[in-house]
């Protein structure tokens, strides 16, 4: 009879422990769902911001890295890129300082 009571107590203790763990997991699930809701809202806000603000492009550069000098003249009728050697700012990486090409995929603000 004593072993039956011991077995019942062990099972009741085990059930209590599992019930407590289940409550903890339910609380964690509620917290995770709340975090998911917050993150989804943040993602949507960032997407909307990206749409309204768009990609930003700007560059600031100088023809020479330092000092002064002359560039040109170019006597032939070919188009020649003017390559800015000293790039100070290149937001959006639209300007290529090796080729002098400035590709801008953004419509200019009026």
C-alpha positions in Angstrom: 0.0 0.0 0.0 2.9 2.3 0.8 4.4 1.9 -2.7 1.0 2.8 -4.2 0.9 6.0 -2.2 4.5 6.8 -3.2 3.8 6.1 -6.8 0.7 8.4 -6.7 2.7 11.1 -5.0 5.4 10.9 -7.6 2.8 11.1 -10.4 1.1 14.0 -8.8 4.4 15.8 -8.4 5.2 15.1 -12.0 1.8 16.4 -13.1 2.3 19.5 -11.0 5.7 20.1 -12.5 4.4 19.6 -16.1 1.4 21.9 -15.4 3.8 24.6 -14.2 6.0 24.2 -17.3 3.0 24.4 -19.5 1.9 27.7 -17.9 5.4 29.1 -18.3 5.4 28.1 -22.0 1.9 29.7 -22.5 3.3 32.9 -21.1 6.3 32.7 -23.3 4.0 32.1 -26.3 2.0 35.2 -25.5 5.3 37.2 -25.3 6.6 35.9 -28.6 3.3 36.7 -30.3 3.5 40.2 -29.0 7.1 40.6 -30.2 6.0 39.2 -33.6 3.2 41.8 -33.8 5.6 44.6 -32.9 8.2 43.5 -35.4 5.6 43.2 -38.2 4.5 46.7 -37.4 8.1 48.0 -37.5 8.8 46.2 -40.8 5.6 47.7 -42.3 6.6 51.2 -41.0 10.1 50.9 -42.5 8.7 49.7 -45.9 6.4 52.7 -45.9 9.2 55.0 -45.0 11.3 53.6 -47.8 8.5 54.1 -50.3 7.8 57.7 -49.3 11.4 58.8 -48.8 12.9 56.7 -51.6 16.6 56.1 -52.3 18.9 59.0 -51.6 21.8 59.8 -53.9 24.4 62.6 -53.6 28.1 63.0 -54.2 30.6 65.7 -53.5 34.0 65.6 -55.1 37.0 67.6 -56.3 39.0 67.3 -59.6 42.3 67.0 -57.7 43.1 65.3 -54.5 45.0 68.3 -53.3 46.5 71.6 -54.5 45.7 73.1 -57.9 46.3 72.2 -61.6 44.8 72.2 -65.0 42.5 69.7 -66.6 42.3 69.4 -70.4 42.1 70.9 -73.0 40.6 68.1 -75.0 41.0 68.8 -78.7 39.2 65.9 -80.3 35.5 65.7 -80.7 35.0 62.6 -78.6 33.1 62.8 -75.4 35.4 62.7 -72.4 34.4 61.9 -68.9 35.6 64.4 -66.3 36.9 62.1 -63.5 36.8 63.6 -60.0 39.9 62.2 -58.2 39.0 63.2 -54.7 35.5 62.0 -53.7 34.4 63.5 -50.4 30.9 62.1 -50.2 29.3 59.3 -52.3 25.8 58.6 -50.8 24.2 55.8 -52.7 27.4 54.9 -54.5 26.1 56.4 -57.8 29.4 58.0 -58.7 32.3 55.8 -59.9 35.6 57.6 -59.2 37.6 55.2 -61.5 35.5 55.9 -64.7 33.8 59.2 -63.8 30.4 57.7 -64.6 27.5 58.9 -62.4 24.5 56.6 -62.7 21.5 57.9 -60.8 18.4 55.8 -60.6 16.5 58.4 -58.6 14.3 61.1 -60.1 15.6 64.5 -59.1 13.6 66.6 -56.6 12.0 69.7 -57.9 
